[in-house]
Amino acid sequence: MNAPSQPNGAAEADGPEDRLRRFVTIWGRTIFPVTATSLTRAEFEGHLLPLARTLCEALKARPFDTVPAQHAGASLVAAHCTDPDALGRSLGVVDSYLVLYCGTESDLAAEELRARCARLQHAMAAGYAQALRERTRAEQEAIARSALAARSAAEVALHATESRFRAVFDGAAIGIGIADLDGNVLEVNETLTRMFGGIDSPLRTRKVSEWVHPEDGPHVWKLYDELVRGEREHYRVEKPYYRGDGTVLWTNLTVSLLRDAGGDPQYQLALMEDTTERRLLHLRLRYEATHDALTGLPNRTLFFERLEKALASGDDARFGLCYLDLDGFKVINDSLGHSTGDRLLVEVADRLQSTVTGAGEMVARLGGDEFVALTTGAVEKRDVTELADRILAALATPLRIDGRELTVRGSLGVVEGPAGERTPAEVLRSADITMYRAKSAGGNRFELADPEADARAITRHGLTTALPAALERGEFFIEYQPLVHLDDGSVHGAEALVRWCHPQHGVLGPDRFIPLAEDTGLIVPLGRWVLQEAVRQARFWQTRHSDGGPLRINVNLSPTQLHHPRLVAETVDVLERSGLDPGALCLEVTESALIGADEDLLKPLRQLAEMGVDIALDDFGTGYSNLANLRRLPVSVLKLDRSFTRGMQQPVDPVDLKIVEGIVSLAHSLELAVTVEGVETGAQARRLRDLGCDTAQGWYYARPGAPDRIHSLVLADAV
């Protein structure tokens, strides 16, 4: 193409209308020589201007729509740009200059503009093809009518009819051939001759039945046989032919049966539209749409097509899928740059491609550092695990990029089974979940899909997404478990334990949703709500019962809440609004949350302790149990983990007995009260009381329940 080039800087210096007109000039100069029009070039460019403006606006439109490009392609046909070269040249101009001259005012990324340009080319070609097909169909109908009219009036006006038929036959923009019912070619026009290479004598010496191509469907020649037998009047197919030089000519072929005056079949008329360039363009655009630009592997679109086909196979068919995610790829991108990361992905893709050499195997890149290998046919579980082993083995050898030796590791989720039982989305979701199980287990390994594990992961995800709305809808509630004085069995206080009344799963304990709330950050508003409700309930107890009990309310604080900057301010606000004395509130913090805590973390706890709020060290004994560290912590209560309580069963574990005795002695020497969790029997309660523990809680006294049960305890041995 001899269209003038235009530097980027010059294109940017002009206004949008100037750049648009320059684009039109290039376009008109390129296709005017192959356009059958009576217009001057300036007039022709005036016709192209609105088409160019349509393409420019479509390139930057939000939302993006390719329909205007289809109309632009159709308008080229209307302007008599029907030469086979016209479409190719137009698409070349759009590909080279549309983004350059029309994309400078857009806030879209260059990659997005190029992708849109490619889709506009595709739509423009489709619109051109549709318009050309409609024009061809009109010409075909005109030709057929002319041929029949010429034949029926041959005896009356033979000379005039022959002249009209010859004009249509020779001047048609599509190839026309006439053959007898034995397949002998009798006449071809110049257009058909050019389509087959420019020499008409080989066409006249061949029979129609000799033009067989390997890609002909069985229906093509079945339709032909029906036509020459007079059982069919016409048919239309897409058919390839071999030219004399061995290249392939693709056509839209329409064959009609011509009958004599008596109605008997006499000739066959073939009309051919050359679709070779359009087909090649379609194949190119199809390849670009279904393959990854970086690695050349099939992309997500093509993979899902293959997976859908595999899952729709017969009853005996099976499939296997390996979902790969590279371990630590983000570190490589962040430390060595995205260029190195891209080269690593290309090397990984080459290695993966070398592992899928069997029939029915393919590997694709889904995006980022995620790849998937698919094997279909009669596969067994060991075939899929062997494929996973081959993939891990292919990644085991370090890569050398820019003189650096990089180690590549990957986590694989493996799914296999019979076709027809699951949808592609379900299969990929299972593989994704399984891959993350492999990554959680340390990576550089594969895991087999487990329906139960999938269900747990899906449930966990569902709970995570439902958490925010659950708090707004008031689905959470609090149960209270009493804290009892060991010496006289009186109620000392109660611990607030949050529950979730889920619409589908019923009542869920904190172990099911507190970790999810921690991960999502919802633990802060949820913890604030628990504190407000518990403090309000404690104040209600104090005003309702003349004895003033329970004396305190215990509320758990999560590690995330400890780091929240407004912990102290919000706690003070809750206490002041309720009128509860700070001494009636005890905040429980797990031992693990305070291991290695610095002064910044301890500062809000010290402030709360100075106000009179008790701080309890919860689950003591499950961490490092650094007794010497107790002196620097602002705690006033030590809560022993239930694992020590179990040691108080019959027979008594003497080691646990000595440990608890030592902890209680040390705690009292530091002026710390000792609370014990998990008391289930009277024997446990008596031994813990004898060891000097102050308060206890557990099923022996009461299970967590409604707040109105706190003052009516009935001691019952849970065992």
Secondary structure, 3 states (H helix, E strand, C coil): CCCCCCCHHHHHHCCHHHHHHHHHHHHHHHHHHHCCCCCCHHHHHHHHHHHHHHHHHHHHCCCCCCHHHHHHHHHHHHCCCCCHHHHHHHHHHHHHHHHHHHCCCCCCCHHHHHHHHHHHHHHHHHHHHHHHHHHHHHHHHHHHHHHHHHHHCHHHHHHHHHHHHHHHHHHCCCEEEEEECCCEEEEECHHHHHHCCCCCHHHHHCEHHHCCCCCCCHHHHHHHHHHHCCCCCEEEEEEEEECCCCCEEEEEEEEEEEECCCCCEEEEEEEEEECHHHHHHHHHHHHHHHECCCCCCECHHHHHHHHHHHHCCCCCCEEEEEEEEEECHHHHHHHHCHHHHHHHHHHHHHHHHHHCCCCCEEEEEEECCEEEEEEEECCCHHHHHHHHHHHHHHHHCCEEECCEEECCEEEEEEEEEECCCCCHHHHHHHHHHHHHHHHHCCCCEEEECCHHHHHHHHHHHHHHHHHHHHHHHCCEEEEEEEEEECCCCCEEEEEEEEEEEECCCEEECHHHHHHHHHHHCCHHHHHHHHHHHHHHHHHHHHHHCCCCCCCEEEEEECHHHHCCCCHHHHHHHHHHHHCCCHHHEEEEEEHHHHCCCCHHHHHHHHHHHHHCCEEEEEEECCCCCCHHHHHHCCCCEEEECHHHHHCCCCCCCHHHHHHHHHHHHHHHHCCCEEEECCCCCHHHHHHHHHCCCCEECCCCCCCCECHHHCCCCCCCCCC
